[in-house]
Amino acid sequence: MTACVITATEDRMVEGLVQQMVTRNMYLMPIVCDTEAVGIVTRYELLRLMIR
């Protein structure tokens, strides 16, 4: 059985990422461009950006 991986595109707004991660209780979100993974963002990193 394969789990569905929740990802975000590199042009997604920070507020939307934070909302999705908090709603789904996620701490990491893979960032993709087309079908290739280009990075991972953490909830901590996003919250630090929003505080600034």
N, CA, C and O of each residue as an XYZ file, in Angstrom:
208
protein
N       0.847     -1.167      0.000
C       0.000      0.000      0.000
C       0.899      1.239      0.000
O       1.861      1.310      0.765
N       0.587      2.210     -0.852
C       1.347      3.444     -0.967
C       0.513      4.611     -0.454
O      -0.654      4.767     -0.813
N       1.133      5.424      0.391
C       0.439      6.592      0.924
C       0.535      7.740     -0.074
O       1.523      7.857     -0.799
N      -0.476      8.575     -0.112
C      -0.472      9.757     -0.964
C       0.414     10.818     -0.314
O       0.205     11.188      0.841
N       1.398     11.302     -1.057
C       2.316     12.308     -0.536
C       1.768     13.691     -0.850
O       1.440     13.991     -1.998
N       1.670     14.527      0.167
C       1.190     15.890     -0.002
C       2.397     16.774     -0.246
O       3.333     16.794      0.554
N       2.377     17.509     -1.358
C       3.492     18.370     -1.730
C       2.983     19.766     -2.033
O       1.778     20.009     -2.091
N       3.929     20.684     -2.226
C       3.600     22.047     -2.626
C       4.541     22.450     -3.752
O       5.650     21.927     -3.867
N       4.089     23.380     -4.575
C       4.944     23.899     -5.638
C       5.786     25.038     -5.085
O       5.467     25.618     -4.047
N       6.865     25.348     -5.792
C       7.790     26.366     -5.313
C       7.217     27.783     -5.324
O       7.790     28.681     -4.709
N       6.097     27.996     -6.013
C       5.497     29.334     -6.060
C       4.331     29.501     -5.087
O       3.618     30.503     -5.153
N       4.126     28.547     -4.195
C       3.033     28.594     -3.224
C       3.302     29.662     -2.164
O       4.438     29.824     -1.719
N       2.277     30.378     -1.768
C       2.403     31.437     -0.765
C       2.646     30.824      0.623
O       2.125     29.755      0.942
N       3.437     31.516      1.428
C       3.815     31.040      2.757
C       2.583     30.804      3.627
O       2.499     29.783      4.310
N       1.639     31.720      3.614
C       0.447     31.596      4.462
C      -0.337     30.324      4.136
O      -0.845     29.653      5.035
N      -0.431     29.999      2.843
C      -1.139     28.788      2.431
C      -0.431     27.526      2.883
O      -1.071     26.552      3.280
N       0.902     27.545      2.822
C       1.681     26.393      3.289
C       1.486     26.179      4.788
O       1.262     25.056      5.239
N       1.574     27.266      5.554
C       1.412     27.160      7.005
C       0.029     26.627      7.340
O      -0.104     25.740      8.182
N      -0.987     27.150      6.701
C      -2.358     26.710      6.973
C      -2.516     25.221      6.683
O      -3.092     24.491      7.490
N      -2.011     24.769      5.544
C      -2.135     23.356      5.189
C      -1.347     22.472      6.154
O      -1.824     21.411      6.557
N      -0.155     22.903      6.521
C       0.664     22.094      7.419
C       0.055     21.998      8.812
O       0.089     20.933      9.428
N      -0.498     23.092      9.313
C      -1.131     23.068     10.633
C      -2.411     22.238     10.597
O      -2.657     21.437     11.499
N      -3.222     22.425      9.562
C      -4.481     21.678      9.440
C      -4.238     20.173      9.380
O      -4.980     19.400      9.985
N      -3.217     19.762      8.661
C      -2.919     18.336      8.483
C      -1.887     17.809      9.489
O      -1.457     16.660      9.393
N      -1.490     18.652     10.453
C      -0.511     18.286     11.471
C       0.796     17.785     10.853
O       1.337     16.756     11.257
N       1.288     18.531      9.868
C       2.521     18.193      9.176
C       3.652     19.067      9.696
O       3.439     20.234     10.025
N       4.840     18.512      9.770
C       6.006     19.272     10.198
C       6.985     19.504      9.054
O       7.840     20.385      9.139
N       6.867     18.728      7.994
C       7.710     18.864      6.804
C       6.833     18.856      5.565
O       5.823     18.154      5.522
N       7.214     19.636      4.552
C       6.473     19.650      3.286
C       7.477     19.609      2.144
O       8.299     20.516      2.011
N       7.421     18.559      1.312
C       8.287     18.522      0.134
C       7.855     19.591     -0.877
O       6.663     19.795     -1.105
N       8.826     20.258     -1.469
C       8.570     21.262     -2.496
C       8.987     20.658     -3.837
O      10.096     20.142     -3.976
N       8.086     20.727     -4.822
C       8.343     20.112     -6.121
C       8.236     21.131     -7.248
O       7.506     22.118     -7.157
N       8.984     20.859     -8.314
C       8.897     21.606     -9.562
C       8.637     20.570    -10.636
O       9.476     19.704    -10.888
N       7.477     20.654    -11.272
C       6.981     19.612    -12.176
C       6.847     18.327    -11.361
O       5.997     18.267    -10.472
N       7.639     17.315    -11.624
C       7.553     16.077    -10.847
C       8.827     15.814    -10.054
O       8.996     14.731     -9.494
N       9.721     16.791    -10.001
C      10.999     16.616     -9.323
C      11.019     17.369     -7.989
O      10.639     18.537     -7.920
N      11.466     16.685     -6.938
C      11.599     17.322     -5.633
C      12.763     18.307     -5.675
O      13.860     17.960     -6.112
N      12.521     19.538     -5.221
C      13.570     20.552     -5.221
C      13.918     21.018     -3.809
O      14.865     21.784     -3.633
N      13.173     20.573     -2.808
C      13.483     20.967     -1.444
C      12.449     20.496     -0.449
O      11.448     19.873     -0.802
N      12.717     20.811      0.802
C      11.791     20.504      1.894
C      11.735     21.737      2.782
O      12.766     22.339      3.084
N      10.542     22.108      3.195
C      10.385     23.234      4.113
C       9.744     22.697      5.396
O       8.907     21.795      5.361
N      10.155     23.269      6.517
C       9.603     22.845      7.801
C       8.613     23.881      8.323
O       8.643     25.046      7.927
N       7.752     23.442      9.204
C       6.784     24.353      9.815
C       7.512     25.444     10.597
O       7.092     26.601     10.591
N       8.594     25.079     11.264
C       9.387     26.034     12.022
C       9.938     27.147     11.121
O       9.876     28.325     11.475
N      10.474     26.771      9.961
C      11.014     27.770      9.032
C       9.932     28.732      8.556
O      10.158     29.939      8.471
N       8.756     28.192      8.247
C       7.664     29.038      7.761
C       7.159     29.986      8.848
O       6.890     31.155      8.571
N       7.031     29.499     10.064
C       6.561     30.349     11.150
C       7.576     31.460     11.447
O       7.185     32.584     11.759
N       8.870     31.153     11.353
C       9.896     32.188     11.530
C       9.771     33.269     10.466
O       9.928     34.452     10.765
N       9.486     32.871      9.216
C       9.304     33.859      8.145
C       8.099     34.754      8.400
O       8.147     35.956      8.135
N       7.026     34.176      8.910
C       5.811     34.953      9.141
C       5.975     35.933     10.296
O       5.322     36.977     10.310
N       6.836     35.617     11.269
C       7.043     36.497     12.409
C       7.796     37.751     12.008
O       7.555     38.822     12.566
N       8.708     37.633     11.046
C       9.524     38.778     10.629
C       8.719     39.891     10.066
O       9.274     40.917      9.675
